Amino acid sequence: MAKLRRRVEDNLWPVVQQAVAAALSWWIADDLIDHHVPLFAPIATLVALNTPLGGRGTNTVRVLVGVISGVVVGQLAFTLLGHGAVTVGVAVLCALLVALVLDGRRITMAQAAVGAVICVAAGQQAGVDRVLDALIGGAVALVFSQLLFPVHPLALLRKAESTTLSGLADALGLTAREMDAGDEERTSRTWDEVRTVYTLLDELG
């Protein structure tokens, strides 16, 4: 229960930010721009902000790069080959390769592939709408991550350090208790704790 409470407390504020930002993206696309179905604007915002606090701005740029490159590739494939399974396969392959060259991150590649599929499946206007939605969602995500709620690097580092040290202390304490216990009393909890420390060290890095 303590770990659950700590997890909720650590992530509640970013989750609230994502919800408000998604609603704002929808409102901008639906009311201000009068988008027909502003579906992808809040989705782009959520994907961009759904990453650790230190990387939300970079993640937003990756989403935009992936969407735009995927739409361009999908549009070319649709123009040259029309609809069909072969066109989807070619568009996705080319979009993934372009994203791999541009960035190589999974989020960029996924967004590029999705953009290409949407273009082939729904035509040119859908691709244009997807780019517009991505720009709206990305702009909202950047405003939230860089202007309204920027990350303070030193505070983020101190938090990661204290969390890692706490995890190391827990793992060492459990290891000491396990070593004092008899063979029949030992459990597999020690390895579970150590695996958690690996995750904390990765986040600290």
GROMACS elastic network, one bead per residue, 0.5 to 0.9 nm:
[ bonds ]
;  ai    aj funct       b0    kb
    1     5     6  0.60311   500
    1     6     6  0.84747   500
    2     5     6  0.51356   500
    2     6     6  0.60999   500
    2     7     6  0.85357   500
    3     6     6  0.50533   500
    3     7     6  0.60394   500
    3     8     6  0.86340   500
    4     7     6  0.50785   500
    4     8     6  0.62713   500
    4     9     6  0.86023   500
    5     8     6  0.51977   500
    5     9     6  0.61007   500
    5    10     6  0.85492   500
    6     9     6  0.50478   500
    6    10     6  0.59817   500
    6    11     6  0.85508   500
    7    10     6  0.52302   500
    7    11     6  0.62310   500
    7    12     6  0.83341   500
    8    11     6  0.53101   500
    8    12     6  0.55627   500
    9    12     6  0.54261   500
    9    13     6  0.77956   500
   10    13     6  0.74124   500
   10    14     6  0.83607   500
   11    14     6  0.55572   500
   11    15     6  0.61553   500
   11    16     6  0.87229   500
   12    15     6  0.51337   500
   12    16     6  0.61994   500
   12    17     6  0.86791   500
   13    16     6  0.51185   500
   13    17     6  0.62399   500
   13    18     6  0.87301   500
   14    18     6  0.62496   500
   14    19     6  0.87616   500
   14    49     6  0.82958   500
   14    50     6  0.84999   500
   14    52     6  0.89859   500
   14    53     6  0.79005   500
   15    18     6  0.50825   500
   15    19     6  0.63422   500
   15    20     6  0.87606   500
   15    50     6  0.84707   500
   16    19     6  0.51504   500
   16    20     6  0.62466   500
   16    21     6  0.84936   500
   17    20     6  0.52554   500
   17    21     6  0.59493   500
   17    22     6  0.84644   500
   17    49     6  0.85501   500
   17   144     6  0.75929   500
   17   149     6  0.88372   500
   18    21     6  0.50948   500
   18    22     6  0.59896   500
   18    23     6  0.85718   500
   18    45     6  0.74910   500
   18    46     6  0.59936   500
   18    49     6  0.64562   500
   18    50     6  0.75768   500
   18   141     6  0.84893   500
   18   144     6  0.88438   500
   19    22     6  0.52170   500
   19    23     6  0.63027   500
   19    24     6  0.86762   500
   19    46     6  0.79723   500
   20    23     6  0.51756   500
   20    24     6  0.61741   500
   20    25     6  0.86624   500
   21    24     6  0.50020   500
   21    25     6  0.61277   500
   21    26     6  0.86414   500
   21    42     6  0.74837   500
   21    45     6  0.67520   500
   21    46     6  0.77911   500
   21    49     6  0.89015   500
   21   137     6  0.83870   500
   21   140     6  0.64829   500
   21   141     6  0.68664   500
   21   144     6  0.72654   500
   22    25     6  0.50983   500
   22    26     6  0.62780   500
   22    27     6  0.86527   500
   22    41     6  0.76524   500
   22    43     6  0.71768   500
   22    44     6  0.84653   500
   22    45     6  0.58862   500
   22    46     6  0.63376   500
   22   137     6  0.77411   500
   22   140     6  0.83288   500
   22   141     6  0.87093   500
   23    26     6  0.51624   500
   23    27     6  0.61999   500
   23    28     6  0.87093   500
   23    42     6  0.67769   500
   24    27     6  0.50261   500
   24    28     6  0.61539   500
   24    29     6  0.86051   500
   24    42     6  0.78142   500
   24   137     6  0.88835   500
   24   140     6  0.75494   500
   25    28     6  0.52202   500
   25    29     6  0.61867   500
   25    30     6  0.83901   500
   25    38     6  0.84887   500
   25    41     6  0.56238   500
   25    42     6  0.51313   500
   25    43     6  0.87858   500
   25    44     6  0.88358   500
   25    45     6  0.71152   500
   25   133     6  0.85190   500
   25   136     6  0.64522   500
   25   137     6  0.56088   500
   25   138     6  0.89638   500
   25   139     6  0.88039   500
   25   140     6  0.64031   500
   25   141     6  0.87824   500
   26    29     6  0.52400   500
   26    30     6  0.57650   500
   26    31     6  0.80850   500
   26    38     6  0.60997   500
   26    39     6  0.74543   500
   26    40     6  0.85951   500
   26    41     6  0.61546   500
   26    42     6  0.55796   500
   26   136     6  0.89385   500
   26   137     6  0.84247   500
   27    30     6  0.51225   500
   27    31     6  0.54394   500
   27    32     6  0.70412   500
   27    33     6  0.88718   500
   27    38     6  0.86086   500
   28    31     6  0.56229   500
   28    33     6  0.63295   500
   28    34     6  0.81551   500
   28    35     6  0.87475   500
   28    38     6  0.88417   500
   28    41     6  0.87349   500
   28   136     6  0.75982   500
   29    32     6  0.60573   500
   29    33     6  0.51218   500
   29    34     6  0.61464   500
   29    35     6  0.53467   500
   29    36     6  0.85746   500
   29    37     6  0.84120   500
   29    38     6  0.55240   500
   29    39     6  0.87570   500
   29    41     6  0.68491   500
   29    42     6  0.89002   500
   29   132     6  0.87289   500
   29   133     6  0.71659   500
   29   136     6  0.71068   500
   29   137     6  0.88393   500
   30    33     6  0.60680   500
   30    36     6  0.70836   500
   30    37     6  0.73110   500
   30    38     6  0.57835   500
   31    34     6  0.50400   500
   31    35     6  0.74821   500
   32    35     6  0.82263   500
   34    37     6  0.87598   500
   34    38     6  0.84890   500
   35    38     6  0.55184   500
   35   129     6  0.82507   500
   35   133     6  0.88339   500
   37    40     6  0.83647   500
   37   129     6  0.89771   500
   38    41     6  0.58866   500
   38    42     6  0.77542   500
   38   129     6  0.84279   500
   38   133     6  0.68323   500
   39    42     6  0.65688   500
   39    43     6  0.68571   500
   39   130     6  0.88973   500
   39   133     6  0.77104   500
   40    44     6  0.58492   500
   40    45     6  0.84732   500
   40   129     6  0.85171   500
   40   130     6  0.65371   500
   40   132     6  0.89031   500
   40   133     6  0.54020   500
   40   134     6  0.67319   500
   40   137     6  0.77043   500
   41    44     6  0.52531   500
   41    45     6  0.64035   500
   41    46     6  0.88022   500
   41   130     6  0.80944   500
   41   132     6  0.79055   500
   41   134     6  0.56730   500
   41   135     6  0.77444   500
   41   136     6  0.58814   500
   41   138     6  0.80029   500
   42    46     6  0.61395   500
   42    47     6  0.85890   500
   42   133     6  0.79842   500
   42   134     6  0.86411   500
   42   136     6  0.84465   500
   42   137     6  0.57745   500
   43    46     6  0.51006   500
   43    47     6  0.61155   500
   43    48     6  0.84695   500
   43   133     6  0.87050   500
   43   134     6  0.83916   500
   43   137     6  0.72927   500
   44    47     6  0.51954   500
   44    48     6  0.60266   500
   44    49     6  0.85905   500
   44    60     6  0.82619   500
   44    63     6  0.72514   500
   44    64     6  0.84344   500
   44   133     6  0.73112   500
   44   134     6  0.55194   500
   44   135     6  0.83826   500
   44   136     6  0.82095   500
   44   138     6  0.63370   500
   44   141     6  0.83332   500
   45    48     6  0.51540   500
   45    49     6  0.61449   500
   45    50     6  0.84078   500
   45    60     6  0.79089   500
   45   134     6  0.78771   500
   45   136     6  0.81538   500
   45   138     6  0.57588   500
   45   139     6  0.82190   500
   45   140     6  0.66686   500
   45   141     6  0.53148   500
   45   142     6  0.88763   500
   46    49     6  0.52510   500
   46    50     6  0.57657   500
   46   137     6  0.80660   500
   46   141     6  0.79542   500
   47    50     6  0.52347   500
   47    51     6  0.79396   500
   47    59     6  0.81765   500
   47    60     6  0.78876   500
   47    63     6  0.75896   500
   47   107     6  0.86453   500
   48    51     6  0.71853   500
   48    56     6  0.62594   500
   48    57     6  0.76815   500
   48    58     6  0.84688   500
   48    59     6  0.53592   500
   48    61     6  0.80745   500
   48    62     6  0.81655   500
   48    63     6  0.64087   500
   48    64     6  0.89229   500
   48   137     6  0.81450   500
   48   138     6  0.68966   500
   48   141     6  0.63977   500
   48   142     6  0.86184   500
   49    52     6  0.81269   500
   49    53     6  0.81345   500
   49    55     6  0.85723   500
   49    56     6  0.53244   500
   49    57     6  0.79778   500
   49    59     6  0.73434   500
   49    60     6  0.71590   500
   49   141     6  0.62462   500
   49   142     6  0.87177   500
   49   144     6  0.86548   500
   49   145     6  0.76013   500
   50    53     6  0.86907   500
   50    56     6  0.74025   500
   50    59     6  0.85461   500
   51    54     6  0.81104   500
   51    55     6  0.64075   500
   51    56     6  0.58775   500
   51    59     6  0.73511   500
   52    55     6  0.57604   500
   52    56     6  0.66717   500
   53    56     6  0.57932   500
   53    57     6  0.87815   500
   53   145     6  0.80016   500
   53   150     6  0.85733   500
   53   151     6  0.65517   500
   53   156     6  0.82544   500
   54    57     6  0.79093   500
   54    58     6  0.86862   500
   54   150     6  0.88793   500
   54   151     6  0.63326   500
   54   152     6  0.85221   500
   54   153     6  0.74639   500
   54   156     6  0.76049   500
   55    58     6  0.54128   500
   55    59     6  0.60007   500
   55    60     6  0.86587   500
   56    60     6  0.61532   500
   56    61     6  0.88054   500
   56   141     6  0.79137   500
   56   142     6  0.79139   500
   56   145     6  0.62161   500
   56   146     6  0.85068   500
   57    60     6  0.51511   500
   57    61     6  0.65640   500
   57    62     6  0.88283   500
   57   141     6  0.76193   500
   57   142     6  0.59570   500
   57   145     6  0.61327   500
   57   146     6  0.67611   500
   58    61     6  0.52296   500
   58    62     6  0.63390   500
   58    63     6  0.87773   500
   59    62     6  0.50323   500
   59    63     6  0.62577   500
   59    64     6  0.87712   500
   59   107     6  0.78213   500
   59   108     6  0.86000   500
   60    63     6  0.51231   500
   60    64     6  0.63771   500
   60    65     6  0.86970   500
   60   137     6  0.88048   500
   60   138     6  0.57290   500
   60   139     6  0.84451   500
   60   141     6  0.67475   500
   60   142     6  0.68927   500
   61    64     6  0.51526   500
   61    65     6  0.61424   500
   61    66     6  0.85433   500
   61   108     6  0.88816   500
   61   138     6  0.74962   500
   61   142     6  0.87668   500
   62    65     6  0.50933   500
   62    66     6  0.60406   500
   62    67     6  0.85528   500
   62   103     6  0.76003   500
   62   105     6  0.78956   500
   62   107     6  0.68076   500
   62   108     6  0.51741   500
   62   109     6  0.89268   500
   62   111     6  0.86018   500
   63    66     6  0.51565   500
   63    67     6  0.61267   500
   63    68     6  0.86109   500
   63   107     6  0.66135   500
   63   108     6  0.56116   500
   63   109     6  0.89097   500
   63   110     6  0.88023   500
   63   111     6  0.62511   500
   63   112     6  0.83877   500
   63   134     6  0.77450   500
   63   138     6  0.76324   500
   64    67     6  0.51990   500
   64    68     6  0.60788   500
   64    69     6  0.84148   500
   64   108     6  0.80035   500
   64   111     6  0.82038   500
   64   131     6  0.80920   500
   64   134     6  0.62103   500
   64   135     6  0.69236   500
   64   138     6  0.67505   500
   65    68     6  0.54271   500
   65    69     6  0.60252   500
   65    70     6  0.83620   500
   65    99     6  0.78532   500
   65   102     6  0.81579   500
   65   103     6  0.84382   500
   65   108     6  0.66251   500
   65   111     6  0.83123   500
   65   112     6  0.78052   500
   66    69     6  0.53734   500
   66    70     6  0.59229   500
   66    71     6  0.85040   500
   66    95     6  0.84350   500
   66    96     6  0.89430   500
   66    98     6  0.89107   500
   66    99     6  0.62462   500
   66   102     6  0.88359   500
   66   103     6  0.87218   500
   66   107     6  0.75911   500
   66   109     6  0.60871   500
   66   110     6  0.72664   500
   66   113     6  0.79150   500
   66   114     6  0.88279   500
   66   115     6  0.77960   500
   67    70     6  0.51632   500
   67    71     6  0.60816   500
   67    72     6  0.86150   500
   67   108     6  0.76802   500
   67   109     6  0.89252   500
   67   110     6  0.87622   500
   67   111     6  0.51794   500
   67   113     6  0.81668   500
   67   114     6  0.76412   500
   67   115     6  0.54384   500
   67   116     6  0.82849   500
   67   130     6  0.75411   500
   67   131     6  0.65067   500
   67   134     6  0.69488   500
   68    71     6  0.52119   500
   68    72     6  0.62072   500
   68    73     6  0.86526   500
   68   111     6  0.87118   500
   68   112     6  0.72094   500
   68   115     6  0.75389   500
   68   127     6  0.88802   500
   68   130     6  0.84921   500
   68   131     6  0.60483   500
   68   134     6  0.83061   500
   69    72     6  0.52063   500
   69    73     6  0.61986   500
   69    74     6  0.84801   500
   69    95     6  0.67492   500
   69    98     6  0.71315   500
   69    99     6  0.70244   500
   69   111     6  0.87994   500
   69   112     6  0.59082   500
   69   115     6  0.79400   500
   69   116     6  0.83211   500
   70    73     6  0.52034   500
   70    74     6  0.59045   500
   70    75     6  0.83923   500
   70    91     6  0.81258   500
   70    92     6  0.79428   500
   70    94     6  0.85112   500
   70    95     6  0.51273   500
   70    96     6  0.79403   500
   70    98     6  0.81848   500
   70    99     6  0.79097   500
   70   109     6  0.85064   500
   70   111     6  0.69923   500
   70   113     6  0.58175   500
   70   114     6  0.70495   500
   70   117     6  0.82096   500
   70   119     6  0.84459   500
   70   127     6  0.89636   500
   71    75     6  0.58807   500
   71    76     6  0.85175   500
   71    95     6  0.83785   500
   71   112     6  0.71108   500
   71   113     6  0.86660   500
   71   114     6  0.85203   500
   71   116     6  0.51427   500
   71   117     6  0.84023   500
   71   118     6  0.78472   500
   71   119     6  0.61557   500
   71   124     6  0.89238   500
   71   127     6  0.55202   500
   71   128     6  0.77773   500
   71   130     6  0.77441   500
   71   131     6  0.73029   500
   72    75     6  0.51523   500
   72    76     6  0.63192   500
   72    77     6  0.87140   500
   72    95     6  0.85231   500
   72   115     6  0.84504   500
   72   116     6  0.75743   500
   72   119     6  0.85845   500
   72   127     6  0.81098   500
   73    76     6  0.51923   500
   73    77     6  0.62300   500
   73    78     6  0.86108   500
   73    91     6  0.62250   500
   73    92     6  0.83325   500
   73    94     6  0.68166   500
   73    95     6  0.57957   500
   73    98     6  0.84497   500
   73   112     6  0.85062   500
   73   115     6  0.85432   500
   73   116     6  0.61913   500
   73   119     6  0.86558   500
   74    77     6  0.50547   500
   74    78     6  0.60249   500
   74    79     6  0.85005   500
   74    87     6  0.86376   500
   74    88     6  0.80964   500
   74    90     6  0.88628   500
   74    91     6  0.53047   500
   74    92     6  0.76727   500
   74    94     6  0.85891   500
   74    95     6  0.74192   500
   74   112     6  0.89413   500
   74   113     6  0.86092   500
   74   115     6  0.69272   500
   74   117     6  0.66587   500
   74   118     6  0.76685   500
   74   119     6  0.51454   500
   74   120     6  0.58179   500
   74   124     6  0.89298   500
   74   127     6  0.79968   500
   75    78     6  0.50788   500
   75    79     6  0.60787   500
   75    80     6  0.85792   500
   75    91     6  0.85810   500
   75   116     6  0.72878   500
   75   119     6  0.57818   500
   75   120     6  0.69268   500
   75   123     6  0.76368   500
   75   124     6  0.64105   500
   75   127     6  0.72240   500
   76    79     6  0.51275   500
   76    80     6  0.61415   500
   76    81     6  0.83554   500
   76    91     6  0.82434   500
   77    80     6  0.52267   500
   77    81     6  0.56353   500
   77    82     6  0.70551   500
   77    83     6  0.88354   500
   77    87     6  0.62720   500
   77    88     6  0.80780   500
   77    90     6  0.72964   500
   77    91     6  0.57090   500
   77   116     6  0.83938   500
   77   119     6  0.86349   500
   77   120     6  0.71820   500
   78    81     6  0.53437   500
   78    83     6  0.63399   500
   78    87     6  0.69219   500
   78    88     6  0.86167   500
   78    91     6  0.81901   500
   78   119     6  0.70331   500
   78   120     6  0.52319   500
   78   121     6  0.85870   500
   78   123     6  0.72147   500
   78   124     6  0.81191   500
   79    82     6  0.58389   500
   79   120     6  0.88586   500
   79   124     6  0.87782   500
   80    87     6  0.88636   500
   81    84     6  0.81057   500
   81    86     6  0.83853   500
   81    87     6  0.59745   500
   82    87     6  0.68048   500
   82   120     6  0.72879   500
   82   123     6  0.89551   500
   83    86     6  0.81948   500
   83    87     6  0.61751   500
   83    88     6  0.76743   500
   83   120     6  0.59436   500
   83   121     6  0.66763   500
   83   122     6  0.88614   500
   83   123     6  0.85536   500
   84    87     6  0.52871   500
   84    88     6  0.64100   500
   84    89     6  0.88083   500
   84   120     6  0.78693   500
   84   121     6  0.81173   500
   85    88     6  0.50786   500
   85    89     6  0.62322   500
   85    90     6  0.86603   500
   86    89     6  0.51049   500
   86    90     6  0.61520   500
   86    91     6  0.84692   500
   87    90     6  0.51422   500
   87    91     6  0.59095   500
   87    92     6  0.84265   500
   87   117     6  0.89787   500
   87   120     6  0.70606   500
   88    91     6  0.51071   500
   88    92     6  0.59976   500
   88    93     6  0.84433   500
   88   116     6  0.75121   500
   88   117     6  0.59413   500
   88   120     6  0.62891   500
   88   121     6  0.79035   500
   89    92     6  0.52712   500
   89    93     6  0.60859   500
   89    94     6  0.85800   500
   89   117     6  0.86440   500
   90    93     6  0.51576   500
   90    94     6  0.61047   500
   90    95     6  0.84346   500
   91    94     6  0.52518   500
   91    95     6  0.59186   500
   91    96     6  0.84684   500
   91   113     6  0.77053   500
   91   116     6  0.57469   500
   91   117     6  0.70978   500
   91   120     6  0.77567   500
   92    95     6  0.50341   500
   92    96     6  0.59938   500
   92    97     6  0.84935   500
   92   112     6  0.77744   500
   92   114     6  0.78621   500
   92   115     6  0.87356   500
   92   116     6  0.59446   500
   92   117     6  0.67067   500
   93    96     6  0.52671   500
   93    97     6  0.62435   500
   93    98     6  0.86958   500
   93   113     6  0.78139   500
   94    97     6  0.50825   500
   94    98     6  0.61289   500
   94    99     6  0.85744   500
   94   113     6  0.86144   500
   94   116     6  0.88790   500
   95    98     6  0.51245   500
   95    99     6  0.61192   500
   95   100     6  0.84273   500
   95   109     6  0.74685   500
   95   112     6  0.55208   500
   95   113     6  0.56473   500
   95   114     6  0.89881   500
   95   115     6  0.84475   500
   95   116     6  0.65640   500
   96    99     6  0.50987   500
   96   100     6  0.59321   500
   96   101     6  0.85937   500
   96   104     6  0.87936   500
   96   108     6  0.85820   500
   96   109     6  0.53030   500
   96   110     6  0.76571   500
   96   112     6  0.63798   500
   96   113     6  0.60130   500
   97   101     6  0.62366   500
   97   102     6  0.86252   500
   97   104     6  0.87232   500
   97   109     6  0.81211   500
   98   101     6  0.51605   500
   98   102     6  0.61517   500
   98   103     6  0.85612   500
   98   104     6  0.88383   500
   98   109     6  0.83101   500
   98   112     6  0.82927   500
   99   103     6  0.57996   500
   99   104     6  0.60046   500
   99   105     6  0.79459   500
   99   106     6  0.89699   500
   99   108     6  0.60900   500
   99   109     6  0.51455   500
   99   110     6  0.86851   500
   99   111     6  0.88500   500
   99   112     6  0.64772   500
   99   113     6  0.87102   500
  100   103     6  0.55375   500
  100   105     6  0.71669   500
  100   106     6  0.86611   500
  100   108     6  0.80339   500
  100   109     6  0.65481   500
  101   104     6  0.61839   500
  102   108     6  0.87084   500
  103   106     6  0.88390   500
  103   108     6  0.68527   500
  103   109     6  0.81803   500
  104   107     6  0.86218   500
  104   108     6  0.69721   500
  104   109     6  0.68273   500
  105   108     6  0.54376   500
  105   109     6  0.63615   500
  105   110     6  0.87167   500
  106   109     6  0.50997   500
  106   110     6  0.60029   500
  106   111     6  0.85585   500
  107   110     6  0.51673   500
  107   111     6  0.61913   500
  107   112     6  0.85658   500
  108   111     6  0.53123   500
  108   112     6  0.61483   500
  108   113     6  0.86743   500
  109   112     6  0.51036   500
  109   113     6  0.61823   500
  109   114     6  0.86527   500
  110   113     6  0.51915   500
  110   114     6  0.62019   500
  110   115     6  0.85842   500
  111   114     6  0.51226   500
  111   115     6  0.60536   500
  111   116     6  0.85772   500
  112   115     6  0.51519   500
  112   116     6  0.62213   500
  112   117     6  0.87313   500
  113   116     6  0.51678   500
  113   117     6  0.62805   500
  113   118     6  0.87257   500
  114   117     6  0.51505   500
  114   118     6  0.62076   500
  114   119     6  0.86930   500
  115   118     6  0.52062   500
  115   119     6  0.62894   500
  115   120     6  0.87957   500
  115   127     6  0.70206   500
  115   130     6  0.72226   500
  115   131     6  0.85091   500
  116   119     6  0.52214   500
  116   120     6  0.63476   500
  116   121     6  0.85797   500
  116   127     6  0.81114   500
  117   120     6  0.52661   500
  117   121     6  0.59616   500
  117   122     6  0.84012   500
  118   121     6  0.50922   500
  118   122     6  0.57510   500
  118   123     6  0.75019   500
  118   126     6  0.67583   500
  118   127     6  0.66188   500
  118   130     6  0.82037   500
  119   122     6  0.54995   500
  119   123     6  0.50369   500
  119   124     6  0.60596   500
  119   125     6  0.80654   500
  119   126     6  0.60657   500
  119   128     6  0.86142   500
  119   130     6  0.86937   500
  120   123     6  0.56970   500
  120   124     6  0.80932   500
  120   127     6  0.86293   500
  121   126     6  0.86616   500
  122   125     6  0.76036   500
  122   126     6  0.56618   500
  122   127     6  0.78089   500
  123   126     6  0.56911   500
  123   127     6  0.67831   500
  124   127     6  0.52389   500
  124   128     6  0.64556   500
  124   129     6  0.87482   500
  125   128     6  0.50571   500
  125   129     6  0.61054   500
  125   130     6  0.84864   500
  126   129     6  0.50214   500
  126   130     6  0.60277   500
  126   131     6  0.86982   500
  127   131     6  0.63332   500
  127   132     6  0.86531   500
  128   131     6  0.52517   500
  128   132     6  0.62461   500
  128   133     6  0.86065   500
  129   132     6  0.50199   500
  129   133     6  0.60036   500
  129   134     6  0.84543   500
  130   133     6  0.50970   500
  130   134     6  0.60722   500
  130   135     6  0.86058   500
  131   135     6  0.61464   500
  131   136     6  0.86332   500
  132   135     6  0.51343   500
  132   136     6  0.62552   500
  132   137     6  0.85742   500
  133   136     6  0.51091   500
  133   137     6  0.59804   500
  133   138     6  0.82717   500
  134   137     6  0.50634   500
  134   138     6  0.56963   500
  134   139     6  0.82452   500
  135   138     6  0.50586   500
  135   139     6  0.58963   500
  135   140     6  0.85348   500
  136   139     6  0.51910   500
  136   140     6  0.62816   500
  136   141     6  0.86120   500
  137   140     6  0.52450   500
  137   141     6  0.61456   500
  137   142     6  0.86606   500
  138   142     6  0.61014   500
  138   143     6  0.85701   500
  139   142     6  0.51276   500
  139   143     6  0.61962   500
  139   144     6  0.86845   500
  140   143     6  0.51020   500
  140   144     6  0.62610   500
  140   145     6  0.85949   500
  141   144     6  0.51860   500
  141   145     6  0.59954   500
  141   146     6  0.82580   500
  142   145     6  0.50694   500
  142   146     6  0.54755   500
  142   147     6  0.72962   500
  142   148     6  0.89671   500
  143   146     6  0.55285   500
  143   147     6  0.50517   500
  143   148     6  0.61589   500
  143   149     6  0.82002   500
  144   147     6  0.58745   500
  144   149     6  0.56192   500
  144   150     6  0.75171   500
  145   148     6  0.65348   500
  145   149     6  0.53835   500
  145   150     6  0.53059   500
  145   151     6  0.75005   500
  146   149     6  0.62901   500
  146   151     6  0.76447   500
  147   150     6  0.58407   500
  151   154     6  0.89136   500
  151   155     6  0.81364   500
  151   156     6  0.72816   500
  152   155     6  0.55108   500
  152   156     6  0.62246   500
  152   157     6  0.87403   500
  153   156     6  0.50458   500
  153   157     6  0.60955   500
  153   158     6  0.86132   500
  154   157     6  0.50055   500
  154   158     6  0.60950   500
  154   159     6  0.85411   500
  155   158     6  0.51184   500
  155   159     6  0.61578   500
  155   160     6  0.86262   500
  156   159     6  0.52092   500
  156   160     6  0.62532   500
  156   161     6  0.86458   500
  157   160     6  0.51106   500
  157   161     6  0.60887   500
  157   162     6  0.86309   500
  157   204     6  0.71687   500
  158   161     6  0.50322   500
  158   162     6  0.61395   500
  158   163     6  0.85176   500
  159   162     6  0.52385   500
  159   163     6  0.60876   500
  159   164     6  0.85116   500
  159   204     6  0.89683   500
  160   163     6  0.51594   500
  160   164     6  0.60548   500
  160   165     6  0.85754   500
  160   200     6  0.75810   500
  160   201     6  0.85009   500
  160   203     6  0.70560   500
  160   204     6  0.52900   500
  160   205     6  0.89348   500
  161   164     6  0.51427   500
  161   165     6  0.61167   500
  161   166     6  0.85411   500
  161   200     6  0.88083   500
  161   201     6  0.86929   500
  161   204     6  0.64735   500
  162   165     6  0.51156   500
  162   166     6  0.60714   500
  162   167     6  0.85461   500
  163   166     6  0.51283   500
  163   167     6  0.61835   500
  163   168     6  0.86509   500
  163   200     6  0.72473   500
  163   204     6  0.88059   500
  164   167     6  0.50465   500
  164   168     6  0.61389   500
  164   169     6  0.85862   500
  164   197     6  0.68125   500
  164   199     6  0.89636   500
  164   200     6  0.53364   500
  164   201     6  0.62939   500
  164   203     6  0.86799   500
  164   204     6  0.72226   500
  165   168     6  0.50214   500
  165   169     6  0.61198   500
  165   170     6  0.86156   500
  165   197     6  0.89469   500
  165   200     6  0.89670   500
  166   169     6  0.50907   500
  166   170     6  0.62301   500
  166   171     6  0.86541   500
  167   170     6  0.51203   500
  167   171     6  0.61813   500
  167   172     6  0.86019   500
  167   193     6  0.78717   500
  167   194     6  0.84723   500
  167   196     6  0.74718   500
  167   197     6  0.57649   500
  167   200     6  0.74490   500
  168   171     6  0.51060   500
  168   172     6  0.60797   500
  168   173     6  0.84859   500
  168   193     6  0.86396   500
  168   194     6  0.79335   500
  168   197     6  0.62147   500
  168   200     6  0.89976   500
  169   172     6  0.51477   500
  169   173     6  0.60085   500
  169   174     6  0.85208   500
  170   173     6  0.51496   500
  170   174     6  0.61423   500
  170   175     6  0.85198   500
  170   193     6  0.75927   500
  171   174     6  0.52026   500
  171   175     6  0.60773   500
  171   176     6  0.86535   500
  171   190     6  0.67508   500
  171   191     6  0.86479   500
  171   192     6  0.89005   500
  171   193     6  0.54017   500
  171   194     6  0.59526   500
  171   196     6  0.87288   500
  171   197     6  0.75698   500
  172   176     6  0.61561   500
  172   177     6  0.86655   500
  172   190     6  0.87251   500
  172   194     6  0.87156   500
  173   176     6  0.51763   500
  173   177     6  0.63657   500
  173   178     6  0.86749   500
  174   177     6  0.51066   500
  174   178     6  0.61122   500
  174   179     6  0.86204   500
  174   189     6  0.80278   500
  174   190     6  0.62769   500
  174   193     6  0.80868   500
  175   178     6  0.50344   500
  175   179     6  0.61469   500
  175   180     6  0.86779   500
  175   189     6  0.89800   500
  175   190     6  0.59559   500
  176   179     6  0.51635   500
  176   180     6  0.63553   500
  176   181     6  0.87519   500
  177   180     6  0.51741   500
  177   181     6  0.62492   500
  177   186     6  0.89251   500
  178   181     6  0.50972   500
  178   182     6  0.79330   500
  178   183     6  0.88426   500
  178   185     6  0.79890   500
  178   186     6  0.57164   500
  178   187     6  0.75578   500
  178   189     6  0.89566   500
  178   190     6  0.75148   500
  179   182     6  0.77124   500
  179   183     6  0.88459   500
  179   186     6  0.80473   500
  181   184     6  0.80365   500
  181   185     6  0.58667   500
  181   186     6  0.61902   500
  182   185     6  0.52432   500
  182   186     6  0.64594   500
  183   186     6  0.55176   500
  183   187     6  0.88642   500
  184   187     6  0.83874   500
  186   189     6  0.85051   500
  186   190     6  0.89876   500
  187   190     6  0.72040   500
  188   191     6  0.59349   500
  188   192     6  0.68702   500
  189   192     6  0.50265   500
  189   193     6  0.62314   500
  189   194     6  0.86802   500
  190   193     6  0.52059   500
  190   194     6  0.62723   500
  190   195     6  0.87185   500
  191   195     6  0.61241   500
  191   196     6  0.86450   500
  192   195     6  0.52297   500
  192   196     6  0.64799   500
  192   197     6  0.89448   500
  193   196     6  0.51447   500
  193   197     6  0.65225   500
  194   197     6  0.50164   500
  194   198     6  0.65415   500
  194   199     6  0.89658   500
  195   198     6  0.51481   500
  195   199     6  0.66910   500
  195   200     6  0.89304   500
  196   199     6  0.51853   500
  196   200     6  0.64154   500
  196   201     6  0.87642   500
  197   201     6  0.60824   500
  197   202     6  0.85132   500
  198   201     6  0.51189   500
  198   202     6  0.61920   500
  198   203     6  0.87102   500
  199   202     6  0.50909   500
  199   203     6  0.63058   500
  199   204     6  0.86428   500
  200   203     6  0.51053   500
  200   204     6  0.61382   500
  200   205     6  0.86238   500
  201   205     6  0.61705   500
  202   205     6  0.50705   500
